[in-house]
Structure formats: structure tokens, C-alpha cells
């Protein structure tokens, strides 16, 4: 039975190190030749909140062969149609693609491989690729977890196979409300990754900076209003109901949410947004699959999304080189009511 992590970058390197260390034979696949060669030569090196070096099996995509029971998909969504079409012939008859991507990627993947070959998994921890073969885990070890759900047609045997696999790293919470879990993660990414990228900071810079906190709460409120308009019931995140914690209609509730914000993000404060990592490496980021999704659903259901609209605008300007990636960009939100 073959397993693979396709798109083994920052998160995939950490995941591959944990799984391999705990006895799983899994292939780490990446298009970056320098990264793959470093993994082959030195193993997967993980630093940050843990320290370990684990010998792993690393491949380039054109070195894949045979049939895979599980492919953990960890690439950006930008090229999903081409990526998933490439992976389809490698799936075993009962094989599954488990998307650990941001946004809401399952429907698009299912159009290519079928609902009976797609599962979704929300990653509740962060990592940064420091150099080829070297990843830094930025979440506290006791805060690592996955929330996993399935699309229609996935059997119990398929589900348990993937759950058992991922439990070799950390707890896996079965999520019956996969769409709700996706929207909860989308809210976190839109707020902390989106705003973090806009101001050039880590999650802690969003949750702890006095001038950013009101914008962060307004971003969360937009996401919740849009999700609810779409009929979504937001799933708990690590046991916490984020809508109760952060949704507000009164100044008192908003003040309480502001006090809670840095406490709630304490164990994840060092996470550097993946979009910010992309921009700093000169790569296009997936803002359209994160904040852009909130904006698109807002337009569909008639819910204004001025904060998310502005985040998309700022990040695209940063990507084009029109403005610097800096904390001072928070001033660009000054006329937006929050």
C-alpha cells in the first residue's frame, strides 16, 4: 500500500518527517529539485518548536510510479485542475486524494476524480520552509491537530485508513460538518494569513497589534456573516466555537473579542502566512482562494465585504510590486468601518 505527500513543502516536510519517524513508508514529492535533493541527502530537518532530522524518501513528480492508496495533496490551489489530472492515473481503484489545502477545494477535485475519491482535511498548525530540506514548525507541539471529513461515496474503510495514517503525527478529529470546518479554517486564513500578508507579519502581529486587532475582528465578522448567509454552520476549532468568541454586534462584545484575540492565537502566534512566504520568494500567492472566496460569496449573497476586498487589493499590489510589504499598510484600512 503506497502513500504520498504531493507538494511536500513547509507543511509537507514536517508531516513527512513525523509520519516517517513513526514507521510510515511515505513518499515526499515536490517539483523543487533543490528541495528534493536536500531531503535525499540530509533527510527532512525540522526545527522551531521541535528539533528532528528524519531520513525520508523524496521524489520529483516524474519519478512517481505505481498506484497510491492515499495521496495527501499539499500544493497551492492555483494549479489544481492540472495537478489533480496528473495525479488521477496514480490512484488505486479505492485510492483517495486527501486535500489539505486552504479554501474550499473539494468540489473542484471531485469533478476530476469523483466524490468517492476525495477527502478533506483541515490543518490546524503552521510551518515555514527555511531552506531546501529544512522546515520550521511554528505551532506549539501540544496544539497540533487535524480535522478531517469526507465527500459522498467515501467508505468507512477509506476514511479509517487515512485517519490512522495522519494519527501517526497528531490527533485527528472526525468532522461530519466538513463544509463548516472548511469555513472555520477559511475565517482563520482570511484573517491571520490575509492580514498578516498585507502588513508583512506573522499571526501574532495580527492578534497582538493594537492597530490591527479591530481590522482582524471586522474581517472575522465579514466571514461569519457571509458563511451564515450561505447556510454554513461553522465548526469548532480545537474545541472552541469561534463564532461565539469573536462575533460581535455591540461595543462590549467587540471589546471582549479583542481581549480574547491574542490569548486564542498564543500557541500559533509565530506562524508566518504561506501567502507571505510566497510573495517573499517571488511566487504568486493564493489570495483568490482565501480572501477572494469570502468576497465572491459575499457578492453572491449580498453581504458587503470591504475588509476582505481591501486585503485582496493590497496583496495583489504587493505581488505586482506596486507597494511594499510592510506594517504601514494597515493605514489603507483606515476609512473602512469596523
CORJO-V516012 format. One record per pair of residues at least 24 apart in sequence whose ideal C-beta (glycine too) atoms are under 10 Angstrom apart, sorted by the first residue. I is the first residue (numbers start at 1). J is the second residue. Records with the same first field share a line. If there is no record, write none. Layout:
# CORJO-V516012
I = J + J
This chain:
# CORJO-V516012
1 = 25 + 67 + 68 + 69 + 70 + 92 + 95 + 161 + 165
2 = 26 + 27 + 64 + 65 + 66 + 67 + 68 + 69 + 70 + 71 + 90 + 92 + 95
3 = 27 + 68 + 69 + 70 + 71 + 72 + 95 + 161 + 162 + 165
4 = 28 + 29 + 57 + 59 + 64 + 66 + 68 + 69 + 70 + 71 + 72 + 73 + 87 + 90 + 97
5 = 29 + 30 + 56 + 58 + 70 + 71 + 72 + 73 + 74 + 98 + 100
6 = 30 + 31 + 59 + 61 + 64 + 68 + 71 + 72 + 73 + 74 + 75 + 83 + 84 + 86 + 87 + 90 + 97
7 = 31 + 32 + 61 + 71 + 72 + 73 + 74 + 75 + 76 + 79 + 83 + 100 + 101
8 = 32 + 35 + 36 + 39 + 44 + 56 + 58 + 59 + 72 + 74 + 75 + 129 + 135
9 = 35 + 74 + 75 + 76 + 127 + 128 + 129 + 135 + 274 + 277
10 = 74 + 126 + 127 + 128 + 129 + 130 + 134 + 135 + 136 + 137 + 138 + 272 + 274 + 277
11 = 72 + 74 + 100 + 123 + 125 + 126 + 127 + 128 + 129 + 135 + 137 + 274
12 = 44 + 72 + 73 + 74 + 75 + 100 + 127 + 129 + 135
13 = 38 + 39 + 44 + 45 + 46 + 54 + 56 + 58 + 74 + 127 + 129 + 130 + 132 + 133 + 134 + 135 + 136 + 137
14 = 44 + 46 + 48 + 50 + 52 + 123 + 125 + 126 + 127 + 128 + 129 + 135 + 136 + 137 + 138 + 139 + 144 + 169
15 = 44 + 46 + 72 + 74 + 100 + 123 + 125 + 127 + 135 + 144 + 146 + 166 + 168 + 169 + 170
16 = 44 + 46 + 54 + 56 + 57 + 58 + 72 + 74 + 135 + 169
17 = 43 + 44 + 45 + 46 + 50 + 52 + 53 + 54 + 55 + 56 + 135 + 137 + 169
18 = 44 + 46 + 50 + 52 + 54 + 137 + 144 + 166 + 168 + 169 + 170
19 = 44 + 54 + 56 + 72 + 165 + 166 + 167 + 168 + 169
20 = 44 + 54 + 55 + 56 + 57 + 168
21 = 46 + 52 + 53 + 54 + 55 + 56 + 168 + 169
22 = 54 + 167 + 168 + 169
23 = 168
24 = 164 + 165 + 166 + 168 + 169
25 = 56 + 57
26 = 56 + 57 + 68 + 70 + 72 + 165 + 168
27 = 56 + 57 + 58 + 59 + 63 + 64 + 65 + 68 + 71
28 = 56 + 57 + 58 + 59 + 72 + 74
29 = 57 + 58 + 59 + 60 + 61 + 62 + 63 + 64 + 71 + 72 + 74 + 75 + 87
30 = 58 + 59 + 60 + 61 + 74 + 75 + 132
31 = 60 + 61 + 62 + 75 + 83
32 = 60 + 129 + 132
33 = 60 + 132
34 = 131 + 132 + 133
35 = 60 + 129 + 131 + 132 + 133 + 134 + 135
36 = 60 + 61 + 63 + 132 + 133
37 = 132 + 133
38 = 131 + 132 + 133 + 134
39 = 132 + 133 + 134
40 = 133
41 = 132 + 133
42 = 132 + 133 + 134
43 = 133
44 = 133 + 134 + 135
45 = 130 + 131 + 132 + 133 + 134 + 135 + 136
46 = 127 + 130 + 134 + 135 + 136 + 137
47 = 127 + 128 + 130 + 134 + 135 + 136 + 137
48 = 126 + 127 + 128 + 130 + 135 + 136 + 137 + 138 + 139 + 140 + 141 + 270
49 = 125 + 127 + 136 + 137 + 138 + 139 + 140 + 141 + 142 + 143 + 144 + 267 + 270
50 = 136 + 137 + 139 + 140 + 141 + 144
51 = 137
52 = 137
53 = 133 + 134
56 = 133
58 = 133
61 = 86 + 87 + 90
62 = 86
64 = 89 + 90
65 = 90
66 = 90 + 92
67 = 91 + 92 + 93 + 94 + 95
68 = 92 + 95 + 96 + 97
69 = 93 + 94 + 95 + 96 + 158 + 161 + 162 + 165
70 = 95 + 96 + 97 + 98 + 119 + 158 + 161 + 162 + 165 + 166
71 = 95 + 96 + 97 + 98 + 99 + 113 + 117
72 = 96 + 97 + 98 + 99 + 100 + 119 + 121 + 162 + 165 + 166
73 = 97 + 98 + 99 + 100 + 101 + 105 + 109 + 118 + 119 + 121
74 = 98 + 99 + 100 + 101 + 121 + 123
75 = 99 + 100 + 101 + 286
76 = 101 + 102 + 103 + 274 + 275 + 278 + 283 + 284 + 285 + 286 + 289
77 = 101 + 102 + 103 + 104 + 105 + 108 + 109 + 286 + 288 + 289 + 290 + 293
78 = 278 + 283 + 284 + 285 + 286 + 288 + 289
80 = 105 + 108 + 109 + 112 + 289
81 = 108 + 109 + 111 + 112
82 = 112
83 = 109 + 112
84 = 108 + 109 + 110 + 111 + 112 + 113 + 117 + 118
85 = 112 + 113
87 = 112 + 113
88 = 112 + 113 + 114 + 117
91 = 117
92 = 117
93 = 117
94 = 154 + 155 + 157 + 158 + 161
95 = 158 + 161
96 = 150 + 151 + 154 + 155 + 158 + 159 + 161 + 162
98 = 146 + 148 + 150 + 158 + 162 + 165 + 166
99 = 182
100 = 146 + 148 + 166
101 = 182 + 286 + 289
102 = 182 + 185 + 186 + 188 + 189 + 190 + 193 + 274 + 275 + 286 + 289 + 290 + 293
103 = 182 + 185 + 186 + 189 + 190 + 286 + 288 + 289 + 290 + 291 + 292 + 293 + 294
104 = 178 + 179 + 182 + 183 + 185 + 186 + 289 + 293 + 297
105 = 182 + 289
106 = 149 + 150 + 151 + 178 + 179 + 182
107 = 151 + 179
109 = 151
110 = 151 + 152 + 153
114 = 151 + 153
115 = 150 + 151 + 152 + 153 + 154
116 = 150 + 151 + 152 + 153 + 154 + 155 + 158
117 = 151 + 153 + 154 + 158
118 = 150 + 151 + 152 + 153 + 154
119 = 148 + 149 + 150 + 151 + 154 + 158 + 159 + 161 + 162 + 163 + 178
120 = 147 + 148 + 149 + 150 + 151 + 175 + 178 + 179 + 181 + 182 + 185
121 = 146 + 147 + 148 + 149 + 150 + 162 + 163 + 166 + 172 + 175 + 178 + 181 + 185
122 = 146 + 147 + 148 + 149 + 173 + 175 + 178 + 181 + 182 + 184 + 185 + 186 + 188 + 235 + 237
123 = 147 + 166 + 170 + 185
124 = 170 + 171 + 173 + 181 + 184 + 185 + 188 + 237 + 238 + 268
125 = 169 + 170 + 267 + 268 + 271
126 = 192 + 193 + 202 + 203 + 268 + 269 + 270 + 271 + 272 + 273 + 274
127 = 271 + 272 + 274 + 277
128 = 202 + 270 + 271 + 272 + 273 + 274 + 276 + 277
129 = 272 + 274 + 277 + 281
136 = 270 + 272
137 = 270 + 271
138 = 202 + 203 + 204 + 267 + 268 + 269 + 270 + 271 + 272
139 = 170 + 203 + 267 + 268 + 269 + 270 + 271
140 = 266 + 267 + 268 + 269 + 270
141 = 170 + 267
142 = 170 + 267
143 = 170 + 238 + 266 + 267 + 268
144 = 169 + 170 + 171 + 238 + 267
145 = 169 + 170 + 171 + 172 + 173 + 237 + 238 + 239
146 = 170 + 171 + 172 + 173 + 174 + 175 + 181
147 = 171 + 172 + 173 + 174 + 175 + 177 + 178 + 180 + 181 + 182 + 184 + 185 + 235 + 236 + 237 + 238
148 = 172 + 173 + 174 + 175 + 178 + 181
149 = 173 + 174 + 175 + 176 + 177 + 178 + 179 + 180 + 181 + 182 + 235
150 = 174 + 175 + 176 + 178
151 = 178
171 = 238
173 = 235 + 236 + 237 + 238 + 239
175 = 235 + 236
176 = 235
177 = 232 + 233 + 234 + 235 + 236
178 = 235
179 = 227 + 230 + 231 + 232 + 233 + 234 + 235
180 = 227 + 232 + 233 + 234 + 235 + 236
181 = 234 + 235 + 236 + 237
182 = 227 + 232 + 234 + 235 + 293
183 = 223 + 224 + 226 + 227 + 228 + 230 + 232 + 233 + 234 + 235 + 242 + 293 + 294 + 297
184 = 223 + 224 + 227 + 232 + 233 + 234 + 235 + 236 + 237 + 238 + 240 + 241 + 242 + 243
185 = 234 + 235 + 237 + 290
186 = 223 + 226 + 227 + 232 + 234 + 289 + 290 + 291 + 293 + 294 + 297
187 = 219 + 220 + 221 + 222 + 223 + 224 + 226 + 227 + 234 + 237 + 242 + 243 + 246 + 294
188 = 220 + 223 + 237 + 242 + 264 + 265 + 268 + 271 + 290
189 = 223 + 273 + 274 + 275 + 286 + 287 + 289 + 290 + 291 + 293 + 294
190 = 216 + 219 + 220 + 222 + 223 + 226 + 287 + 290 + 291 + 292 + 293 + 294 + 295 + 305 + 307 + 308 + 311 + 312
191 = 215 + 216 + 217 + 218 + 219 + 220 + 221 + 222 + 223 + 242 + 246 + 261 + 265 + 290 + 291 + 294 + 307 + 308 + 311
192 = 216 + 219 + 220 + 261 + 265 + 268 + 269 + 271 + 273
193 = 271 + 272 + 273 + 274 + 275 + 276 + 277 + 285 + 286 + 287 + 290 + 291 + 311 + 315
194 = 219 + 223 + 273 + 275 + 276 + 287 + 290 + 291 + 292 + 294 + 307 + 308 + 310 + 311 + 312 + 314 + 315
195 = 219 + 273 + 291 + 307 + 308 + 310 + 311 + 314 + 315 + 329 + 330 + 333
196 = 271 + 272 + 273 + 274 + 275 + 276 + 311
197 = 272 + 273 + 274 + 275 + 276 + 277 + 278 + 279 + 280 + 285 + 287 + 290 + 291 + 311 + 314 + 315 + 318 + 319 + 325 + 329
198 = 273 + 275 + 276 + 287 + 291 + 310 + 311 + 312 + 313 + 314 + 315 + 317 + 318 + 323 + 325 + 326 + 327 + 329 + 330 + 332 + 333
199 = 276 + 311 + 314 + 325 + 326 + 327 + 328 + 329 + 330 + 331 + 332 + 333
200 = 272 + 273 + 276 + 279 + 280 + 318 + 324 + 325 + 326 + 327 + 328 + 329
201 = 272 + 273 + 276 + 325 + 326 + 327 + 330
202 = 265 + 268 + 269 + 270 + 271 + 272 + 273 + 276
203 = 265 + 266 + 267 + 268 + 269 + 270 + 271 + 272 + 273
204 = 262 + 265 + 266 + 268 + 269 + 270 + 271
205 = 269 + 272 + 273 + 327 + 330
206 = 261 + 262 + 265 + 269 + 271 + 273 + 330
207 = 258 + 260 + 261 + 262 + 263 + 264 + 265 + 266 + 268 + 269
208 = 261 + 262 + 265 + 266 + 269
209 = 262 + 327 + 330
210 = 258
211 = 327 + 330 + 331 + 333 + 334
212 = 261 + 327 + 330 + 333
213 = 254 + 257 + 258 + 259 + 261 + 262 + 338
214 = 254 + 258 + 307 + 330 + 333 + 336 + 338
215 = 307 + 310 + 311 + 330 + 332 + 333 + 334 + 336 + 338
216 = 246 + 257 + 258 + 261 + 265 + 307 + 338
217 = 246 + 247 + 248 + 253 + 254 + 255 + 257 + 258 + 260 + 261 + 307 + 338
218 = 248 + 254 + 306 + 307 + 308 + 333 + 336 + 337 + 338
219 = 246 + 291 + 294 + 305 + 306 + 307 + 308 + 310 + 311 + 333 + 338
220 = 245 + 246 + 247 + 248 + 257 + 261 + 307
221 = 246 + 247 + 248 + 249 + 254 + 257 + 307 + 338
222 = 291 + 294 + 295 + 298 + 303 + 304 + 305 + 306 + 307 + 308 + 309 + 338
223 = 247 + 291 + 293 + 294 + 297 + 298 + 303 + 305 + 307 + 308
224 = 248 + 303
225 = 294 + 298 + 301 + 303 + 304 + 305
226 = 293 + 294 + 295 + 296 + 297 + 298 + 299 + 300 + 301 + 302 + 303 + 304 + 305 + 308
227 = 294 + 297 + 301 + 303
228 = 301 + 303
229 = 297 + 298 + 300 + 301 + 302 + 303
230 = 297 + 298 + 300 + 301 + 303
231 = 301
232 = 297
237 = 264
238 = 264 + 267 + 268
240 = 264
254 = 338
273 = 315
275 = 311 + 315 + 318 + 319
276 = 315 + 318 + 325
278 = 315 + 319
279 = 315 + 318 + 319 + 321 + 325
280 = 318 + 325
282 = 319 + 321
283 = 319
284 = 316 + 319
285 = 315 + 316 + 318 + 319
286 = 315
287 = 311 + 312 + 313 + 314 + 315 + 316 + 318 + 319
288 = 312 + 315 + 316
290 = 315
291 = 315
292 = 316
304 = 337
306 = 333 + 335 + 336 + 337 + 338
307 = 333 + 336 + 337 + 338
309 = 336
310 = 335 + 336
